Amino acid sequence: MIALGIEGTAWSLSVGVVDEKDVIVLESDPYVPESGGIHPREAAQHHSERMGPLLKRVFLKLGERGIEPEDIDVVAFSQGPGMGPCLRVVATAARVLALKLKKPLVGVNHCLAHVEVGRWKCGVKNPVTLYVSGGNSQVIARRGRRYRVFGETLDIGVGNAIDKLARHMGLKHPGGPRIERLAREGKRYYELPYVVKGMDFSFSGLVTAAKKLYDSGVRKEDVAFSFQETAFAMLTEVTERALAYLGLDEVLIAGGVGANARLREMLSIMCEDRGAKFHAPPRELMGDNGAMIAYTGLLMYRHGIGTTLEESFVRPDFRIEEVEVVWD
């Protein structure tokens, strides 16, 4: 079976095509603001303008591989969570495509897709997943027929926190790779607010303190280094606590921030100390991408889950716990 998936919950517009073995085609056309952060209406306008050319590119590449549009078995789309205007563009495109191809439609939970594509490519069954992106930061594990969030941010996602600091330093979007490069050159650690409350955590105070540190004249490399060490230590602590509480022995990293080498290193060290295994999917599948939507849509469809046109409304606050998991 072959599935096409469209992702566009925020700034990343992406289309992926997968079968049950691997990713066939993955093409992306992200929205990059000229300045500042992501503007939902501008991002949605970008998605609307680029959707047609992006799909055309995908179908051309499929044709080169001998796959025709009618060979696609299911059309999947990111139904939420995410920015409403962006989600609506994606949902509309998916409906039109499904109707044109006369194929079933599957609305996919974006967070679930990050977890499932990681499980697929890493070959793990029931890990503790640290899901870290711009809008989300959660510690997730499956219990029974649902994924449960055992810890999460109380305010903003770690990716959002990094972007806020990067913008304050005059760095362009996306801030994550730029802060990571600066942090590698950091030589001195400055103590910053470390906020962990049970299984939850908070980044707003950390961002404010890091901004003040930068404004006081501290080298931007040292600010970036101090910020990363603090934020990632918080995430590693909560992940380790979830491992102990749940009695599991595998950790999966998911989401765009999971591409950060220092975060991976800290999690890997923690897992080694606990006798657990650390897993990370290929980098092209870490951030928001159409392949993860396609794969999860295919998984859901194979287990009898579909979305009617009437049910294909967008869900900006769609929680992973709302999805019943009927597959292993």
Helices and strands as residue ranges (DSSP letters): E 2-7, E 14-19, E 23-28, H 40-64, G 69-71, E 74-80, H 84-101, E 105-109, H 110-122, E 128-132, E 137-143, E 146-152, H 158-168, H 175-184, E 196-197, E 200-201, H 204-215, H 220-246, E 250-254, G 256-259, H 261-274, E 277-279, G 283-285, H 290-302, G 309-311, G 320-322
